[in-house]
């Protein structure tokens, strides 16, 4: 179902946890004070790529093995949770489903929680350290020309 009406407000993908949905790995949500300002005149489309990829909430935290989300998309890196399980296919499925939602609703922008292996825009976490890098979904969206804005609310 594609939007034909040009007068509709712009649709923006938003990390569901930023909208108060308790979908983070630990079963919590995050709030972002500037979110209302960033969404003014736009319609938020809540997405949790990790849930869309089939992971449960709560779930063990996970990290990208080497590189960042771009390397995962190229097949050069994997994602493992703290229990040692390879959850790469879940993250790739989540990226695919998020891309599908973006396409259906013609979203040209996303506001994502930074530091996540899925949504990280500017940073991801490795071995409890914050490093520069992109999550899998952000890398996929940006490769398709979708602007992704970082939310640094923790």
C-alpha positions as a LaTeX table, in Angstrom:
\begin{tabular}{lrrr}
\hline
Residue & $x$ (\AA) & $y$ (\AA) & $z$ (\AA) \\
\hline
Unk1 & 0.00 & 0.00 & 0.00 \\
Unk2 & 1.73 & 3.15 & $-1.21$ \\
Unk3 & 0.83 & 6.68 & $-0.25$ \\
Unk4 & $-0.47$ & 8.53 & $-3.27$ \\
Unk5 & $-1.59$ & 11.66 & $-1.47$ \\
Unk6 & 1.24 & 14.20 & $-1.49$ \\
Unk7 & $-0.27$ & 16.26 & 1.33 \\
Unk8 & 0.34 & 13.56 & 3.96 \\
Unk9 & 2.94 & 14.41 & 6.56 \\
Unk10 & 6.34 & 12.80 & 6.16 \\
Unk11 & 6.71 & 9.35 & 7.74 \\
Unk12 & 9.80 & 8.86 & 9.92 \\
Unk13 & 11.12 & 5.57 & 11.29 \\
Unk14 & 11.78 & 5.84 & 15.03 \\
Unk15 & 13.41 & 3.36 & 17.41 \\
Unk16 & 10.36 & 2.07 & 19.25 \\
Unk17 & 12.20 & 2.26 & 22.59 \\
Unk18 & 12.43 & 6.05 & 22.17 \\
Unk19 & 8.65 & 6.22 & 21.98 \\
Unk20 & 8.22 & 4.45 & 25.32 \\
Unk21 & 7.82 & 0.89 & 24.04 \\
Unk22 & 9.65 & $-1.48$ & 26.36 \\
Unk23 & 11.57 & $-3.36$ & 23.69 \\
Unk24 & 15.23 & $-2.77$ & 24.59 \\
Unk25 & 17.36 & $-5.84$ & 25.28 \\
Unk26 & 16.73 & $-5.43$ & 29.02 \\
Unk27 & 12.97 & $-4.91$ & 28.64 \\
Unk28 & 13.08 & $-1.15$ & 29.21 \\
Unk29 & 12.48 & 1.90 & 27.04 \\
Unk30 & 14.26 & 5.24 & 26.66 \\
Unk31 & 12.77 & 8.66 & 26.36 \\
Unk32 & 14.27 & 11.47 & 24.36 \\
Unk33 & 13.26 & 15.03 & 25.19 \\
Unk34 & 14.02 & 16.42 & 21.73 \\
Unk35 & 11.96 & 13.73 & 19.99 \\
Unk36 & 8.80 & 15.85 & 19.94 \\
Unk37 & 10.76 & 18.66 & 18.34 \\
Unk38 & 12.34 & 16.37 & 15.73 \\
Unk39 & 8.97 & 14.83 & 14.87 \\
Unk40 & 7.02 & 18.08 & 14.57 \\
Unk41 & 4.72 & 17.78 & 11.56 \\
Unk42 & 5.82 & 14.19 & 10.87 \\
Unk43 & 4.29 & 10.79 & 11.58 \\
Unk44 & 6.50 & 8.42 & 13.62 \\
Unk45 & 6.70 & 4.78 & 12.56 \\
Unk46 & 7.94 & 2.83 & 15.60 \\
Unk47 & 10.31 & $-0.01$ & 14.75 \\
Unk48 & 12.41 & $-2.37$ & 16.84 \\
Unk49 & 14.68 & $-4.11$ & 14.33 \\
Unk50 & 15.77 & $-6.69$ & 16.89 \\
Unk51 & 12.16 & $-7.74$ & 17.53 \\
Unk52 & 11.42 & $-7.59$ & 13.79 \\
Unk53 & 14.34 & $-10.00$ & 13.38 \\
Unk54 & 12.73 & $-12.51$ & 15.76 \\
Unk55 & 14.60 & $-11.78$ & 18.99 \\
Unk56 & 12.70 & $-11.77$ & 22.26 \\
Unk57 & 12.42 & $-9.05$ & 24.88 \\
Unk58 & 14.22 & $-9.19$ & 27.16 \\
Unk59 & 17.21 & $-10.76$ & 25.39 \\
Unk60 & 20.93 & $-11.12$ & 26.09 \\
Unk61 & 22.91 & $-8.08$ & 24.91 \\
Unk62 & 24.86 & $-8.56$ & 21.68 \\
Unk63 & 27.89 & $-7.06$ & 19.95 \\
Unk64 & 29.30 & $-6.99$ & 16.44 \\
Unk65 & 32.42 & $-9.20$ & 16.34 \\
Unk66 & 34.60 & $-6.95$ & 14.19 \\
Unk67 & 34.05 & $-3.77$ & 12.25 \\
Unk68 & 30.50 & $-2.46$ & 12.36 \\
Unk69 & 27.12 & $-2.95$ & 10.70 \\
Unk70 & 28.58 & $-2.31$ & 7.25 \\
Unk71 & 30.87 & $-5.31$ & 7.71 \\
Unk72 & 27.93 & $-7.45$ & 8.86 \\
Unk73 & 26.01 & $-6.52$ & 5.70 \\
Unk74 & 29.03 & $-7.49$ & 3.59 \\
Unk75 & 29.25 & $-10.85$ & 5.35 \\
Unk76 & 32.63 & $-10.01$ & 6.92 \\
Unk77 & 31.48 & $-9.79$ & 10.55 \\
Unk78 & 29.03 & $-11.61$ & 12.81 \\
Unk79 & 26.94 & $-10.62$ & 15.81 \\
Unk80 & 27.13 & $-12.66$ & 19.01 \\
Unk81 & 25.19 & $-12.26$ & 22.22 \\
Unk82 & 26.89 & $-12.51$ & 25.63 \\
Unk83 & 25.94 & $-16.19$ & 25.78 \\
Unk84 & 28.01 & $-16.83$ & 22.66 \\
Unk85 & 25.05 & $-17.42$ & 20.32 \\
Unk86 & 25.39 & $-16.16$ & 16.76 \\
Unk87 & 22.39 & $-13.85$ & 16.22 \\
Unk88 & 23.57 & $-12.37$ & 12.92 \\
Unk89 & 20.63 & $-13.77$ & 10.94 \\
Unk90 & 18.19 & $-12.09$ & 13.36 \\
Unk91 & 19.86 & $-8.71$ & 12.86 \\
Unk92 & 19.91 & $-9.14$ & 9.08 \\
Unk93 & 16.22 & $-10.14$ & 9.10 \\
Unk94 & 15.45 & $-7.09$ & 11.26 \\
Unk95 & 17.29 & $-4.85$ & 8.80 \\
Unk96 & 15.36 & $-6.35$ & 5.89 \\
Unk97 & 11.99 & $-5.87$ & 7.62 \\
Unk98 & 12.85 & $-2.31$ & 8.65 \\
Unk99 & 13.84 & $-1.54$ & 5.05 \\
Unk100 & 10.53 & $-3.01$ & 3.89 \\
Unk101 & 8.60 & $-0.73$ & 6.26 \\
Unk102 & 10.63 & 2.28 & 5.06 \\
Unk103 & 9.81 & 1.40 & 1.47 \\
Unk104 & 6.08 & 0.81 & 2.07 \\
Unk105 & 5.66 & 4.15 & 3.85 \\
Unk106 & 8.21 & 6.01 & 1.72 \\
Unk107 & 10.17 & 7.05 & 4.80 \\
Unk108 & 13.21 & 9.16 & 3.95 \\
Unk109 & 14.43 & 9.64 & 7.50 \\
Unk110 & 14.92 & 7.67 & 10.73 \\
Unk111 & 15.63 & 8.65 & 14.33 \\
Unk112 & 17.46 & 5.81 & 16.06 \\
Unk113 & 18.91 & 5.00 & 19.45 \\
Unk114 & 22.67 & 5.32 & 19.18 \\
Unk115 & 25.17 & 2.73 & 20.52 \\
Unk116 & 23.05 & $-0.26$ & 19.48 \\
Unk117 & 24.34 & $-3.10$ & 17.23 \\
Unk118 & 21.13 & $-2.69$ & 15.22 \\
Unk119 & 20.34 & 1.03 & 15.37 \\
Unk120 & 23.68 & 2.68 & 16.24 \\
Unk121 & 24.10 & 5.77 & 14.08 \\
Unk122 & 27.46 & 7.17 & 15.14 \\
Unk123 & 28.57 & 4.68 & 17.79 \\
Unk124 & 28.30 & 1.04 & 18.83 \\
Unk125 & 29.45 & $-0.72$ & 21.99 \\
Unk126 & 32.28 & $-3.29$ & 21.98 \\
Unk127 & 33.62 & $-4.91$ & 25.11 \\
Unk128 & 31.84 & $-2.30$ & 27.24 \\
Unk129 & 33.51 & 0.57 & 25.34 \\
Unk130 & 31.73 & 3.04 & 23.08 \\
Unk131 & 33.43 & 3.19 & 19.68 \\
Unk132 & 32.67 & 4.89 & 16.36 \\
Unk133 & 30.59 & 2.74 & 14.08 \\
Unk134 & 27.15 & 2.00 & 12.67 \\
Unk135 & 24.59 & $-0.61$ & 13.55 \\
Unk136 & 23.35 & $-3.06$ & 10.92 \\
Unk137 & 20.01 & $-1.36$ & 10.26 \\
Unk138 & 21.49 & 2.13 & 10.10 \\
Unk139 & 24.09 & 0.92 & 7.59 \\
Unk140 & 21.35 & $-0.67$ & 5.46 \\
Unk141 & 19.12 & 2.42 & 5.55 \\
Unk142 & 21.95 & 4.82 & 4.75 \\
Unk143 & 23.02 & 2.63 & 1.83 \\
Unk144 & 19.54 & 3.25 & 0.41 \\
Unk145 & 19.79 & 7.03 & 0.88 \\
Unk146 & 17.70 & 7.24 & 4.05 \\
Unk147 & 18.94 & 9.86 & 6.51 \\
Unk148 & 19.45 & 8.46 & 10.02 \\
Unk149 & 19.63 & 10.81 & 13.00 \\
Unk150 & 21.28 & 9.68 & 16.23 \\
Unk151 & 19.56 & 9.84 & 19.57 \\
Unk152 & 22.12 & 9.84 & 22.37 \\
Unk153 & 19.86 & 9.49 & 25.36 \\
Unk154 & 21.92 & 7.24 & 27.61 \\
\hline
\end{tabular}
